[in-house]
Amino acid sequence: MGRYTDAKCRRCKRLGMKLYLKGDSCYSEKCPLEGEKFINPPGEHPKHWRSRSTPYGLQLKEKERVKEIYGLRERQFRNLFDIAAKMEGVTGEELLKLLERRLDNVVYRLGLAMSRSQARQVINHGHIKVNGRKVDIPSYEVSEGNVISVCENSKKIPLFSESLAHEIQVKDWLIIDREKMEGKVSGEPSREDIEYPIKENLIVELYSK
């Protein structure tokens, strides 16, 4: 699988919105998008430069935004879309729910990591358990009743205590016990739980062509 190694802030500037890829830095004045009235793509362009928008361009940009937010490559994202398209609900909403139920996203949402990329790293390194069993697959799909916890030997790693110290607002479908460094999936994510300004209908239109 391909790996993006360039500066993460360039992705936010190119797609015209904050994707919260760098944890704390995204909430501070260090963020290059903080307070900007006009957001320019990276490169040598004047302040007034704007690309011409087309329906296809808007659809493509929206798909790229969601891919970057959740840290997926094209094949992974398309596979999830195909699964969502076969589900009974609204395809766009079902796609976002599938993204929310990925283990790396849940670890981030619980506050056990400061970004989704950091969450993927701790999962890959074997620091996370689901229902008492170690899981090292970031794309693992959690379900209601699952308990996600930090491995006992990993609780001494400063990363977890530092992340939990931020006490981020945990979504209603998740429960966190900060002292035990574990959380529980108490329900299903809803469309209202996703705070990003995503227009999922554009993604459905793009893939339906």
CYANA upper distance limits for C-alpha pairs under 8 A (distance plus 0.5 A):
  1 MET  CA     73 ARG  CA      8.36
  2 GLY  CA     73 ARG  CA      8.24
  6 ASP  CA     10 ARG  CA      8.13
  7 ALA  CA     11 ARG  CA      8.00
  8 LYS  CA     12 CYS  CA      7.52
  8 LYS  CA     21 LEU  CA      7.19
  8 LYS  CA     22 LYS  CA      7.89
  9 CYS  CA     13 LYS  CA      6.85
  9 CYS  CA     21 LEU  CA      8.44
  9 CYS  CA     31 CYS  CA      8.18
  9 CYS  CA     32 PRO  CA      7.78
 10 ARG  CA     14 ARG  CA      6.53
 10 ARG  CA     41 PRO  CA      8.10
 10 ARG  CA     42 PRO  CA      6.59
 11 ARG  CA     15 LEU  CA      6.70
 11 ARG  CA     68 GLU  CA      8.28
 12 CYS  CA     16 GLY  CA      6.45
 12 CYS  CA     17 MET  CA      6.00
 12 CYS  CA     18 LYS  CA      5.89
 12 CYS  CA     19 LEU  CA      6.32
 12 CYS  CA     33 LEU  CA      8.46
 13 LYS  CA     17 MET  CA      7.13
 13 LYS  CA     18 LYS  CA      8.28
 13 LYS  CA     33 LEU  CA      7.66
 13 LYS  CA     39 ILE  CA      6.83
 13 LYS  CA     40 ASN  CA      6.71
 13 LYS  CA     41 PRO  CA      5.59
 13 LYS  CA     42 PRO  CA      6.87
 14 ARG  CA     40 ASN  CA      7.58
 14 ARG  CA     41 PRO  CA      4.74
 14 ARG  CA     42 PRO  CA      6.65
 15 LEU  CA     41 PRO  CA      7.89
 15 LEU  CA     61 LYS  CA      7.18
 15 LEU  CA     64 GLU  CA      8.08
 15 LEU  CA     65 ARG  CA      6.82
 16 GLY  CA     39 ILE  CA      6.50
 16 GLY  CA     40 ASN  CA      7.85
 16 GLY  CA     41 PRO  CA      7.83
 17 MET  CA     33 LEU  CA      8.35
 18 LYS  CA     26 CYS  CA      8.05
 18 LYS  CA     33 LEU  CA      7.54
 19 LEU  CA     65 ARG  CA      8.09
 19 LEU  CA     68 GLU  CA      7.54
 19 LEU  CA     69 ILE  CA      5.83
 20 TYR  CA     26 CYS  CA      5.99
 20 TYR  CA     69 ILE  CA      7.75
 20 TYR  CA    115 SER  CA      7.75
 21 LEU  CA     26 CYS  CA      7.76
 21 LEU  CA     69 ILE  CA      7.65
 21 LEU  CA    115 SER  CA      6.49
 21 LEU  CA    116 ARG  CA      7.58
 21 LEU  CA    117 SER  CA      7.65
 22 LYS  CA     26 CYS  CA      6.39
 22 LYS  CA    114 MET  CA      8.18
 22 LYS  CA    115 SER  CA      6.61
 23 GLY  CA     27 TYR  CA      8.05
 23 GLY  CA    114 MET  CA      5.23
 23 GLY  CA    115 SER  CA      5.37
 24 ASP  CA     28 SER  CA      7.20
 24 ASP  CA    114 MET  CA      7.49
 25 SER  CA     29 GLU  CA      8.13
 25 SER  CA     30 LYS  CA      6.44
 25 SER  CA     31 CYS  CA      6.51
 26 CYS  CA     30 LYS  CA      7.80
 26 CYS  CA     31 CYS  CA      5.79
 27 TYR  CA     31 CYS  CA      7.60
 28 SER  CA     34 GLU  CA      8.17
 29 GLU  CA     34 GLU  CA      6.63
 30 LYS  CA     34 GLU  CA      8.15
 32 PRO  CA     36 GLU  CA      8.25
 33 LEU  CA     39 ILE  CA      7.39
 38 PHE  CA     47 LYS  CA      8.01
 40 ASN  CA     45 HIS  CA      8.06
 40 ASN  CA     47 LYS  CA      7.50
 40 ASN  CA     49 TRP  CA      7.84
 40 ASN  CA     50 ARG  CA      8.24
 41 PRO  CA     45 HIS  CA      8.42
 45 HIS  CA     49 TRP  CA      6.61
 53 SER  CA     57 GLY  CA      6.47
 53 SER  CA     58 LEU  CA      7.03
 54 THR  CA     58 LEU  CA      6.69
 55 PRO  CA     59 GLN  CA      6.80
 56 TYR  CA     60 LEU  CA      6.58
 56 TYR  CA    206 LEU  CA      7.70
 57 GLY  CA     61 LYS  CA      6.52
 58 LEU  CA     62 GLU  CA      6.67
 58 LEU  CA    202 LEU  CA      8.00
 59 GLN  CA     63 LYS  CA      6.87
 59 GLN  CA    202 LEU  CA      5.35
 59 GLN  CA    203 ILE  CA      6.28
 59 GLN  CA    205 GLU  CA      7.77
 59 GLN  CA    206 LEU  CA      6.25
 60 LEU  CA     64 GLU  CA      6.75
 60 LEU  CA    203 ILE  CA      7.85
 60 LEU  CA    206 LEU  CA      7.47
 61 LYS  CA     65 ARG  CA      6.65
 62 GLU  CA     66 VAL  CA      6.95
 62 GLU  CA    198 ILE  CA      7.71
 62 GLU  CA    199 LYS  CA      7.40
 62 GLU  CA    200 GLU  CA      8.13
 62 GLU  CA    202 LEU  CA      7.24
 62 GLU  CA    203 ILE  CA      7.05
 63 LYS  CA     67 LYS  CA      6.70
 63 LYS  CA    202 LEU  CA      8.21
 63 LYS  CA    203 ILE  CA      5.99
 64 GLU  CA     68 GLU  CA      6.59
 65 ARG  CA     69 ILE  CA      6.67
 66 VAL  CA     70 TYR  CA      6.83
 66 VAL  CA    198 ILE  CA      7.87
 67 LYS  CA     71 GLY  CA      6.18
 67 LYS  CA     72 LEU  CA      5.60
 67 LYS  CA     73 ARG  CA      7.29
 67 LYS  CA     74 GLU  CA      8.11
 67 LYS  CA     77 PHE  CA      7.36
 68 GLU  CA     72 LEU  CA      7.03
 70 TYR  CA     99 LEU  CA      7.60
 70 TYR  CA    105 ASN  CA      7.77
 70 TYR  CA    116 ARG  CA      7.42
 71 GLY  CA    116 ARG  CA      7.77
 71 GLY  CA    117 SER  CA      7.59
 72 LEU  CA     76 GLN  CA      6.59
 72 LEU  CA     77 PHE  CA      6.55
 73 ARG  CA     77 PHE  CA      6.69
 74 GLU  CA     78 ARG  CA      6.55
 75 ARG  CA     79 ASN  CA      6.58
 76 GLN  CA     80 LEU  CA      6.91
 77 PHE  CA     81 PHE  CA      6.79
 78 ARG  CA     82 ASP  CA      6.71
 79 ASN  CA     83 ILE  CA      6.90
 80 LEU  CA     84 ALA  CA      6.66
 80 LEU  CA     95 LEU  CA      7.05
 80 LEU  CA     98 LEU  CA      7.63
 80 LEU  CA     99 LEU  CA      8.42
 81 PHE  CA     85 ALA  CA      6.56
 81 PHE  CA     91 THR  CA      8.25
 81 PHE  CA     95 LEU  CA      6.31
 82 ASP  CA     86 LYS  CA      7.17
 83 ILE  CA     87 MET  CA      7.28
 83 ILE  CA     95 LEU  CA      8.45
 84 ALA  CA     91 THR  CA      5.89
 84 ALA  CA     92 GLY  CA      8.01
 84 ALA  CA     94 GLU  CA      5.83
 84 ALA  CA     95 LEU  CA      5.64
 84 ALA  CA     98 LEU  CA      8.12
 85 ALA  CA     91 THR  CA      5.64
 85 ALA  CA     94 GLU  CA      8.48
 86 LYS  CA     91 THR  CA      8.46
 87 MET  CA     91 THR  CA      7.64
 87 MET  CA     94 GLU  CA      7.82
 89 GLY  CA     93 GLU  CA      8.00
 89 GLY  CA     94 GLU  CA      6.86
 90 VAL  CA     94 GLU  CA      6.57
 91 THR  CA     95 LEU  CA      6.61
 91 THR  CA    204 VAL  CA      7.67
 92 GLY  CA     96 LEU  CA      7.01
 92 GLY  CA    200 GLU  CA      5.54
 92 GLY  CA    201 ASN  CA      6.45
 92 GLY  CA    203 ILE  CA      7.86
 92 GLY  CA    204 VAL  CA      6.68
 93 GLU  CA     97 LYS  CA      6.76
 93 GLU  CA    191 ARG  CA      6.77
 93 GLU  CA    200 GLU  CA      7.63
 94 GLU  CA     98 LEU  CA      6.73
 95 LEU  CA     99 LEU  CA      6.86
 96 LEU  CA    100 GLU  CA      6.70
 96 LEU  CA    191 ARG  CA      7.94
 96 LEU  CA    200 GLU  CA      8.48
 97 LYS  CA    101 ARG  CA      6.76
 97 LYS  CA    188 GLU  CA      8.47
 97 LYS  CA    189 PRO  CA      6.42
 97 LYS  CA    190 SER  CA      7.28
 97 LYS  CA    191 ARG  CA      7.80
 98 LEU  CA    102 ARG  CA      7.21
 98 LEU  CA    141 GLU  CA      8.20
 99 LEU  CA    105 ASN  CA      7.98
100 GLU  CA    105 ASN  CA      6.39
100 GLU  CA    106 VAL  CA      7.34
100 GLU  CA    189 PRO  CA      7.37
101 ARG  CA    105 ASN  CA      7.29
101 ARG  CA    106 VAL  CA      6.91
101 ARG  CA    141 GLU  CA      5.99
101 ARG  CA    142 VAL  CA      6.01
101 ARG  CA    143 SER  CA      7.81
101 ARG  CA    189 PRO  CA      8.03
102 ARG  CA    106 VAL  CA      6.82
102 ARG  CA    138 PRO  CA      7.27
102 ARG  CA    139 SER  CA      5.63
102 ARG  CA    140 TYR  CA      6.12
102 ARG  CA    141 GLU  CA      5.29
102 ARG  CA    142 VAL  CA      6.87
103 LEU  CA    107 VAL  CA      6.62
103 LEU  CA    137 ILE  CA      8.24
103 LEU  CA    138 PRO  CA      5.86
103 LEU  CA    139 SER  CA      6.39
103 LEU  CA    140 TYR  CA      5.78
103 LEU  CA    141 GLU  CA      6.46
103 LEU  CA    142 VAL  CA      6.67
104 ASP  CA    108 TYR  CA      6.84
104 ASP  CA    116 ARG  CA      6.57
104 ASP  CA    117 SER  CA      8.46
104 ASP  CA    119 ALA  CA      5.73
104 ASP  CA    120 ARG  CA      5.76
104 ASP  CA    123 ILE  CA      7.69
104 ASP  CA    138 PRO  CA      5.40
104 ASP  CA    139 SER  CA      7.25
104 ASP  CA    140 TYR  CA      8.48
105 ASN  CA    109 ARG  CA      6.52
105 ASN  CA    116 ARG  CA      6.45
105 ASN  CA    119 ALA  CA      7.83
106 VAL  CA    110 LEU  CA      6.53
107 VAL  CA    111 GLY  CA      7.06
107 VAL  CA    112 LEU  CA      6.01
107 VAL  CA    113 ALA  CA      6.91
107 VAL  CA    116 ARG  CA      8.38
107 VAL  CA    119 ALA  CA      6.46
107 VAL  CA    148 ILE  CA      8.12
108 TYR  CA    112 LEU  CA      6.33
108 TYR  CA    113 ALA  CA      5.50
108 TYR  CA    114 MET  CA      6.86
108 TYR  CA    115 SER  CA      6.45
108 TYR  CA    116 ARG  CA      6.08
108 TYR  CA    119 ALA  CA      6.34
109 ARG  CA    170 VAL  CA      6.73
109 ARG  CA    171 LYS  CA      7.68
110 LEU  CA    170 VAL  CA      6.40
110 LEU  CA    174 LEU  CA      7.62
110 LEU  CA    175 ILE  CA      8.07
110 LEU  CA    176 ILE  CA      6.68
110 LEU  CA    183 GLY  CA      7.13
111 GLY  CA    163 SER  CA      6.45
111 GLY  CA    164 LEU  CA      5.95
111 GLY  CA    166 HIS  CA      8.19
111 GLY  CA    167 GLU  CA      7.48
111 GLY  CA    168 ILE  CA      6.77
111 GLY  CA    170 VAL  CA      8.01
112 LEU  CA    119 ALA  CA      7.98
112 LEU  CA    160 PHE  CA      6.08
112 LEU  CA    163 SER  CA      6.19
112 LEU  CA    164 LEU  CA      6.39
112 LEU  CA    181 MET  CA      8.00
113 ALA  CA    118 GLN  CA      6.41
113 ALA  CA    119 ALA  CA      5.74
113 ALA  CA    159 LEU  CA      7.90
113 ALA  CA    160 PHE  CA      7.07
113 ALA  CA    163 SER  CA      5.94
113 ALA  CA    164 LEU  CA      8.22
114 MET  CA    118 GLN  CA      7.07
114 MET  CA    119 ALA  CA      7.99
114 MET  CA    163 SER  CA      6.16
115 SER  CA    119 ALA  CA      6.73
116 ARG  CA    120 ARG  CA      6.69
117 SER  CA    121 GLN  CA      6.85
118 GLN  CA    122 VAL  CA      6.91
119 ALA  CA    123 ILE  CA      6.75
120 ARG  CA    124 ASN  CA      6.53
120 ARG  CA    138 PRO  CA      6.01
121 GLN  CA    125 HIS  CA      6.68
122 VAL  CA    126 GLY  CA      6.95
122 VAL  CA    127 HIS  CA      6.01
122 VAL  CA    128 ILE  CA      7.46
123 ILE  CA    127 HIS  CA      6.22
123 ILE  CA    128 ILE  CA      6.01
123 ILE  CA    135 VAL  CA      7.40
123 ILE  CA    136 ASP  CA      5.38
123 ILE  CA    137 ILE  CA      7.09
123 ILE  CA    138 PRO  CA      6.59
124 ASN  CA    136 ASP  CA      5.23
124 ASN  CA    137 ILE  CA      6.92
124 ASN  CA    138 PRO  CA      7.47
125 HIS  CA    136 ASP  CA      7.29
126 GLY  CA    134 LYS  CA      6.99
126 GLY  CA    135 VAL  CA      7.13
126 GLY  CA    136 ASP  CA      5.77
127 HIS  CA    134 LYS  CA      7.96
127 HIS  CA    136 ASP  CA      8.43
127 HIS  CA    150 VAL  CA      6.34
127 HIS  CA    151 CYS  CA      5.86
127 HIS  CA    154 SER  CA      6.41
128 ILE  CA    134 LYS  CA      6.40
128 ILE  CA    135 VAL  CA      6.67
128 ILE  CA    136 ASP  CA      7.72
128 ILE  CA    148 ILE  CA      7.53
128 ILE  CA    149 SER  CA      6.33
128 ILE  CA    150 VAL  CA      5.27
128 ILE  CA    151 CYS  CA      6.15
129 LYS  CA    133 ARG  CA      5.51
129 LYS  CA    134 LYS  CA      4.61
129 LYS  CA    135 VAL  CA      6.00
129 LYS  CA    148 ILE  CA      6.23
129 LYS  CA    149 SER  CA      5.74
129 LYS  CA    150 VAL  CA      6.61
129 LYS  CA    151 CYS  CA      6.65
130 VAL  CA    134 LYS  CA      6.80
130 VAL  CA    135 VAL  CA      6.88
130 VAL  CA    146 ASN  CA      7.04
130 VAL  CA    147 VAL  CA      6.05
130 VAL  CA    148 ILE  CA      5.15
130 VAL  CA    149 SER  CA      7.02
131 ASN  CA    146 ASN  CA      6.45
131 ASN  CA    147 VAL  CA      5.49
131 ASN  CA    148 ILE  CA      6.98
131 ASN  CA    149 SER  CA      8.46
132 GLY  CA    147 VAL  CA      8.21
132 GLY  CA    149 SER  CA      8.19
134 LYS  CA    151 CYS  CA      8.19
135 VAL  CA    140 TYR  CA      8.43
142 VAL  CA    146 ASN  CA      6.95
142 VAL  CA    185 VAL  CA      8.16
143 SER  CA    185 VAL  CA      7.24
143 SER  CA    187 GLY  CA      8.42
143 SER  CA    188 GLU  CA      8.18
144 GLU  CA    185 VAL  CA      5.58
144 GLU  CA    186 SER  CA      6.08
144 GLU  CA    187 GLY  CA      5.66
144 GLU  CA    188 GLU  CA      7.09
145 GLY  CA    184 LYS  CA      6.96
145 GLY  CA    185 VAL  CA      5.79
145 GLY  CA    186 SER  CA      6.31
145 GLY  CA    187 GLY  CA      8.03
146 ASN  CA    184 LYS  CA      6.29
146 ASN  CA    185 VAL  CA      5.91
146 ASN  CA    186 SER  CA      8.47
147 VAL  CA    182 GLU  CA      7.54
147 VAL  CA    183 GLY  CA      6.25
147 VAL  CA    184 LYS  CA      4.92
147 VAL  CA    185 VAL  CA      6.99
148 ILE  CA    182 GLU  CA      6.07
148 ILE  CA    183 GLY  CA      5.70
148 ILE  CA    184 LYS  CA      6.54
148 ILE  CA    185 VAL  CA      8.47
149 SER  CA    180 LYS  CA      8.46
149 SER  CA    181 MET  CA      6.45
149 SER  CA    182 GLU  CA      4.46
149 SER  CA    183 GLY  CA      6.71
150 VAL  CA    154 SER  CA      6.93
150 VAL  CA    155 LYS  CA      6.74
150 VAL  CA    181 MET  CA      6.42
150 VAL  CA    182 GLU  CA      6.81
151 CYS  CA    155 LYS  CA      7.00
155 LYS  CA    160 PHE  CA      7.35
155 LYS  CA    161 SER  CA      8.35
155 LYS  CA    181 MET  CA      8.01
156 LYS  CA    160 PHE  CA      8.49
157 ILE  CA    161 SER  CA      7.93
158 PRO  CA    162 GLU  CA      6.48
159 LEU  CA    163 SER  CA      6.58
160 PHE  CA    164 LEU  CA      6.64
160 PHE  CA    181 MET  CA      8.43
161 SER  CA    165 ALA  CA      6.55
162 GLU  CA    166 HIS  CA      7.59
163 SER  CA    167 GLU  CA      8.32
164 LEU  CA    168 ILE  CA      8.28
164 LEU  CA    178 ARG  CA      7.03
170 VAL  CA    174 LEU  CA      6.97
170 VAL  CA    175 ILE  CA      7.65
170 VAL  CA    176 ILE  CA      7.95
171 LYS  CA    175 ILE  CA      8.41
171 LYS  CA    193 ASP  CA      7.03
172 ASP  CA    193 ASP  CA      8.24
173 TRP  CA    185 VAL  CA      6.62
173 TRP  CA    186 SER  CA      5.66
173 TRP  CA    187 GLY  CA      5.18
173 TRP  CA    188 GLU  CA      6.36
173 TRP  CA    189 PRO  CA      6.38
174 LEU  CA    183 GLY  CA      7.39
174 LEU  CA    184 LYS  CA      6.24
174 LEU  CA    185 VAL  CA      5.30
174 LEU  CA    186 SER  CA      5.94
174 LEU  CA    187 GLY  CA      7.59
175 ILE  CA    183 GLY  CA      5.77
175 ILE  CA    184 LYS  CA      5.59
175 ILE  CA    185 VAL  CA      7.05
175 ILE  CA    186 SER  CA      7.17
176 ILE  CA    181 MET  CA      8.06
176 ILE  CA    182 GLU  CA      6.52
176 ILE  CA    183 GLY  CA      4.65
176 ILE  CA    184 LYS  CA      7.03
177 ASP  CA    181 MET  CA      6.37
177 ASP  CA    182 GLU  CA      5.96
177 ASP  CA    183 GLY  CA      6.36
178 ARG  CA    182 GLU  CA      7.17
189 PRO  CA    193 ASP  CA      6.87
190 SER  CA    194 ILE  CA      7.95
199 LYS  CA    203 ILE  CA      7.98
200 GLU  CA    204 VAL  CA      7.02
201 ASN  CA    205 GLU  CA      6.71
202 LEU  CA    206 LEU  CA      6.67
203 ILE  CA    207 TYR  CA      6.82
204 VAL  CA    208 SER  CA      6.43
205 GLU  CA    209 LYS  CA      7.12
